[in-house]
Amino acid sequence: MKVGVIGGGAWGTALAQVAALGGETRLWARESEVVGSIAKRRINDLFLPGVPLSEAIQPTGDVSDLADCPVWLVVTPAQHMRRVLEAAPTCPVALLLCSKGIEEESGQLLHQVAREACPGAAVMVLSGPTFAHEVAAGLPTALTLAAEVEAEAEAVRARLARPAFRIYLSDDVAGAEVGGAVKNVLAIACGVVEGRGLGQNARAALIARGFAEMTRFGLARGARAETLAGLSGLGDLVLTCSSTSSRNFSLGKGLGQGRPATELMADRRTVAEGAFTAPVLRRLADNEGVDMPIVAAVDDLLAGRASVDAVLERLLARPLRLERH
């Protein structure tokens, strides 16, 4: 089975490297320099430098070259997914969504966006604790592949899974997506804790209380608690909140050190999805009556409505109560 990958960033390239272990893989990238560097030197100099790439990866700047690939791994930034899919001349049999976020304008999860953009395709979600450079290097990782039809998910898993790339199946598509979207916002908050020098105790507390927010929001959106406690939820949250390899954590660390969000985001080729997810997630939570104080604090920081000291004071002044999700 030929596999198409939509998006030539670090994560898209790492996934193409995995897919190439099982056969022909076509990688579409918007950036001509990415296509050129892979074609000529078998390296993505722009987004994944230093990692030799498989000869089975065929880079292209023309999405129509993926027309005969029955499955596409969609790794575009969340806010561009609809536009990229709608611009494609045809849709594949199956779309495996590998990006994380919520569409800002519509408030839709990405599987809902993909179904509108490609109504005939089977839509699935791949999510979990993954840093692109580790996956590309062949280091062990485990992910959740969520799909409503198990047979469709089995076929895709059979094509992609490897001993070091373990894929667990789920039918909770919304749960897999909510975990991946919310953890990006919480990672910004954990970065703030690091940048402000508030210590490991504070970070652990924030992860735990952030997970409570993720759970509340997920249950309100129809997710299952066990999915949120699994690889695509808690697993991804712990990884992203613990390392400067996370773009979202690095953004938060800069905020904690007193740098303005506009400066931190202007200098980035890669996208910290949590910065785009925070305002829409807060809006959705407010509309649905879901209490998400950490998400609200991150949104205020990014928008410049409050300082780090102000949001910390607000969070620490919250009333003491029973611990519950």
C-alpha positions as CSV (number, residue, x, y, z in Angstrom):
1,M,0.0,0.0,0.0
2,K,1.4,3.4,-1.0
3,V,1.3,6.0,1.7
4,G,1.0,9.7,1.2
5,V,2.2,12.2,3.9
6,I,0.7,15.7,3.8
7,G,3.2,18.1,5.5
8,G,7.0,18.2,5.4
9,G,7.7,19.5,8.9
10,A,9.6,17.5,11.5
11,W,6.7,15.3,12.5
12,G,5.6,14.7,8.9
13,T,9.1,13.8,7.9
14,A,9.5,11.4,10.9
15,L,6.2,9.7,10.0
16,A,7.3,9.4,6.4
17,Q,10.5,7.7,7.7
18,V,8.4,5.2,9.6
19,A,6.1,4.6,6.7
20,A,9.0,4.1,4.3
21,L,10.0,1.0,6.3
22,G,6.9,-0.7,4.8
23,G,7.2,0.5,1.2
24,E,6.8,3.4,-1.1
25,T,6.0,6.7,0.7
26,R,5.3,10.1,-0.9
27,L,5.9,13.2,1.1
28,W,4.2,16.4,0.1
29,A,5.8,19.6,1.4
30,R,4.7,23.2,0.9
31,E,8.3,24.4,1.1
32,S,10.3,23.9,-2.1
33,E,13.6,23.8,-0.1
34,V,12.3,20.8,1.8
35,V,11.5,19.0,-1.4
36,G,14.8,19.9,-2.8
37,S,17.0,18.9,0.2
38,I,15.2,15.5,0.5
39,A,15.4,14.8,-3.2
40,K,19.1,15.7,-3.5
41,R,20.6,14.9,-0.1
42,R,18.0,12.6,1.6
43,I,17.8,15.1,4.5
44,N,15.2,17.6,5.6
45,D,17.6,20.4,6.3
46,L,14.9,22.8,7.3
47,F,12.9,20.9,9.9
48,L,14.8,17.6,10.7
49,P,18.5,18.3,10.1
50,G,21.0,15.6,10.6
51,V,18.7,12.6,10.1
52,P,19.4,10.5,6.9
53,L,16.1,9.7,5.2
54,S,15.0,6.5,3.4
55,E,15.3,6.2,-0.3
56,A,11.7,5.0,-0.3
57,I,10.5,8.5,0.5
58,Q,9.6,10.4,-2.6
59,P,9.3,14.2,-1.9
60,T,7.0,16.3,-4.0
61,G,5.5,19.8,-4.0
62,D,2.5,18.8,-6.0
63,V,-0.3,17.2,-3.9
64,S,-1.7,15.5,-7.0
65,D,1.3,13.2,-6.9
66,L,-0.4,11.5,-3.9
67,A,-3.6,10.7,-5.9
68,D,-2.8,7.0,-6.1
69,C,-2.0,6.6,-2.4
70,P,-5.0,5.1,-0.7
71,V,-4.1,6.5,2.7
72,W,-2.8,10.0,3.6
73,L,-1.1,10.9,6.9
74,V,-2.2,14.5,7.4
75,V,0.4,16.4,9.3
76,T,-0.4,20.0,8.4
77,P,-0.8,22.7,11.1
78,A,-4.3,22.5,12.5
79,Q,-5.4,25.9,11.3
80,H,-4.4,25.0,7.7
81,M,-5.8,21.5,7.4
82,R,-9.2,22.4,5.9
83,R,-7.6,24.6,3.2
84,V,-5.0,22.0,2.3
85,L,-7.5,19.2,2.0
86,E,-10.1,21.2,0.1
87,A,-7.4,22.3,-2.4
88,A,-6.4,18.7,-3.1
89,P,-7.7,17.5,-6.5
90,T,-8.9,14.3,-5.0
91,C,-9.3,12.7,-1.6
92,P,-7.9,9.3,-0.6
93,V,-9.7,6.2,0.7
94,A,-8.5,7.0,4.2
95,L,-7.2,10.0,6.1
96,L,-5.0,9.5,9.2
97,L,-4.9,12.8,11.1
98,C,-1.6,13.3,12.9
99,S,-1.9,17.0,13.8
100,K,-3.2,18.2,17.1
101,G,-5.5,21.2,17.7
102,I,-8.9,22.7,17.3
103,E,-9.9,24.8,14.3
104,E,-10.1,28.3,15.6
105,E,-12.9,29.7,13.5
106,S,-15.3,26.8,13.7
107,G,-14.4,25.3,17.1
108,Q,-14.4,21.9,15.5
109,L,-12.1,19.0,16.3
110,L,-9.9,18.1,13.3
111,H,-11.7,14.8,12.5
112,Q,-14.9,17.0,12.0
113,V,-12.9,19.3,9.8
114,A,-11.6,16.5,7.7
115,R,-15.0,14.9,7.2
116,E,-16.3,18.1,5.8
117,A,-13.3,18.6,3.6
118,C,-13.2,15.0,2.3
119,P,-16.7,13.6,2.9
120,G,-16.0,10.3,1.2
121,A,-12.8,9.4,3.1
122,A,-12.6,7.2,6.3
123,V,-11.1,9.5,8.9
124,M,-8.9,8.3,11.7
125,V,-6.6,9.9,14.3
126,L,-3.1,9.0,15.3
127,S,-1.9,10.6,18.6
128,G,0.4,9.9,21.5
129,P,3.6,10.9,23.3
130,T,6.0,11.5,20.3
131,F,9.0,13.7,19.6
132,A,9.8,13.7,15.9
133,H,13.5,13.4,16.3
134,E,13.2,10.3,18.4
135,V,10.7,8.6,16.1
136,A,12.9,9.4,13.0
137,A,15.9,7.9,14.9
138,G,13.9,4.6,15.4
139,L,13.7,5.0,19.2
140,P,10.7,3.2,20.8
141,T,7.4,4.9,21.0
142,A,3.7,4.0,21.4
143,L,0.6,5.7,20.1
144,T,-3.2,5.5,19.8
145,L,-4.9,5.0,16.5
146,A,-8.5,5.9,16.9
147,A,-11.2,5.0,14.3
148,E,-14.8,4.3,14.3
149,V,-14.4,1.2,12.1
150,E,-12.0,-1.3,13.5
151,A,-11.3,-3.1,10.2
152,E,-10.2,0.2,8.6
153,A,-7.9,0.9,11.5
154,E,-6.4,-2.6,11.4
155,A,-5.4,-2.1,7.8
156,V,-3.6,1.1,8.4
157,R,-1.9,-0.2,11.6
158,A,-0.7,-3.2,9.6
159,R,1.0,-0.9,7.2
160,L,2.6,1.4,9.7
161,A,3.3,-0.5,12.9
162,R,6.8,-1.6,13.7
163,P,8.4,-3.1,16.9
164,A,9.6,0.4,17.9
165,F,6.5,2.1,16.6
166,R,3.7,0.5,18.6
167,I,0.1,1.3,17.7
168,Y,-2.8,0.6,20.0
169,L,-6.4,0.8,18.6
170,S,-9.3,2.7,20.0
171,D,-12.8,3.7,18.7
172,D,-12.8,6.9,20.8
173,V,-11.9,9.4,18.0
174,A,-13.0,12.4,20.0
175,G,-11.0,11.3,23.1
176,A,-7.8,10.9,21.1
177,E,-8.2,14.4,19.6
178,V,-9.1,16.2,22.8
179,G,-6.0,14.9,24.6
180,G,-3.7,16.0,21.9
181,A,-5.3,19.4,21.6
182,V,-5.5,20.3,25.3
183,K,-2.1,19.0,26.3
184,N,-0.5,21.7,24.0
185,V,-2.0,24.5,26.0
186,L,-1.1,22.8,29.3
187,A,2.5,22.4,28.1
188,I,2.7,26.2,27.7
189,A,1.7,26.6,31.3
190,C,4.4,24.1,32.4
191,G,6.9,26.0,30.4
192,V,5.9,29.1,32.3
193,V,6.6,27.3,35.6
194,E,10.0,26.3,34.3
195,G,10.9,29.8,33.0
196,R,9.8,31.4,36.3
197,G,11.8,28.9,38.4
198,L,8.8,27.7,40.4
199,G,10.2,24.2,40.9
200,Q,9.3,20.6,40.2
201,N,6.6,20.4,42.8
202,A,4.7,23.2,41.0
203,R,5.1,21.5,37.6
204,A,3.8,18.2,39.0
205,A,0.8,19.9,40.5
206,L,0.1,21.7,37.3
207,I,0.2,18.5,35.3
208,A,-2.2,16.8,37.7
209,R,-4.6,19.7,37.8
210,G,-4.2,20.2,34.0
211,F,-5.2,16.6,33.5
212,A,-8.3,17.3,35.5
213,E,-9.2,20.1,33.1
214,M,-8.5,17.9,30.1
215,T,-10.8,15.2,31.6
216,R,-13.6,17.6,32.3
217,F,-13.5,19.1,28.8
218,G,-13.1,15.7,27.2
219,L,-16.1,14.2,28.9
220,A,-18.2,17.2,27.9
221,R,-17.2,16.5,24.3
222,G,-18.1,12.8,24.4
223,A,-14.7,11.4,25.1
224,R,-14.1,8.4,27.4
225,A,-12.1,8.8,30.6
226,E,-9.9,5.8,29.9
227,T,-8.8,7.3,26.5
228,L,-7.9,10.5,28.3
229,A,-5.9,8.5,30.8
230,G,-4.0,6.7,28.0
231,L,-1.3,7.4,25.5
232,S,-3.1,10.2,23.6
233,G,-4.1,12.0,26.8
234,L,-2.0,11.6,30.0
235,G,0.9,10.0,28.2
236,D,1.3,12.9,25.7
237,L,0.7,15.5,28.5
238,V,3.5,14.2,30.6
239,L,6.0,14.2,27.7
240,T,5.1,17.6,26.3
241,C,5.1,19.2,29.8
242,S,8.6,17.9,30.6
243,S,11.0,18.9,27.8
244,T,12.2,21.9,25.8
245,S,12.0,19.6,22.8
246,S,8.3,20.6,23.0
247,R,7.6,23.8,21.0
248,N,4.7,24.6,23.4
249,F,6.9,24.1,26.5
250,S,9.6,26.3,25.0
251,L,7.1,29.0,24.2
252,G,5.8,28.9,27.8
253,K,9.4,29.0,29.2
254,G,10.0,32.2,27.2
255,L,6.8,33.7,28.7
256,G,7.9,32.7,32.2
257,Q,11.3,34.5,31.6
258,G,9.4,37.7,30.7
259,R,9.6,37.7,27.0
260,P,6.4,38.8,25.1
261,A,4.4,36.3,23.2
262,T,4.6,38.3,20.0
263,E,8.4,38.2,20.0
264,L,8.5,34.5,20.8
265,M,6.1,33.5,18.1
266,A,7.4,35.8,15.4
267,D,10.7,34.0,15.2
268,R,9.3,30.5,14.7
269,R,9.3,28.5,11.5
270,T,7.5,25.7,13.4
271,V,4.1,26.1,15.0
272,A,3.4,26.0,18.7
273,E,-0.2,24.8,18.3
274,G,-1.2,25.5,21.8
275,A,-1.0,29.2,21.1
276,F,-3.8,28.9,18.6
277,T,-5.7,26.3,20.6
278,A,-5.8,28.3,23.9
279,P,-8.4,31.0,22.8
280,V,-10.8,28.6,21.1
281,L,-10.5,26.1,23.9
282,R,-11.3,28.7,26.4
283,R,-14.3,29.9,24.4
284,L,-15.6,26.4,24.0
285,A,-15.1,25.6,27.7
286,D,-16.9,28.8,28.7
287,N,-19.8,28.1,26.4
288,E,-20.2,24.6,27.8
289,G,-19.7,25.6,31.4
290,V,-16.4,23.6,31.8
291,D,-14.0,25.0,34.5
292,M,-10.5,25.4,32.9
293,P,-8.6,28.0,34.9
294,I,-5.2,26.9,33.7
295,V,-6.3,27.2,30.1
296,A,-7.8,30.6,30.8
297,A,-4.6,31.8,32.4
298,V,-2.5,30.7,29.3
299,D,-5.0,32.5,27.0
300,D,-4.6,35.7,29.1
301,L,-0.8,35.5,29.0
302,L,-0.7,34.9,25.2
303,A,-3.1,37.8,24.5
304,G,-1.2,40.1,26.8
305,R,-4.2,40.7,29.1
306,A,-2.3,39.7,32.2
307,S,1.3,39.3,33.4
308,V,2.8,36.1,34.6
309,D,2.7,37.3,38.2
310,A,-1.0,38.2,37.8
311,V,-2.1,34.9,36.5
312,L,0.0,33.0,39.1
313,E,-1.6,35.1,41.9
314,R,-5.1,34.4,40.4
315,L,-4.5,30.6,40.3
316,L,-2.9,30.4,43.8
317,A,-5.9,32.4,45.2
318,R,-8.5,29.9,44.0
319,P,-10.6,28.5,46.9
320,L,-9.4,25.3,48.5
321,R,-11.9,22.4,47.9
322,L,-12.2,18.7,47.5
323,E,-9.9,17.1,44.9
324,R,-11.9,15.9,42.0
325,H,-11.9,15.8,38.2
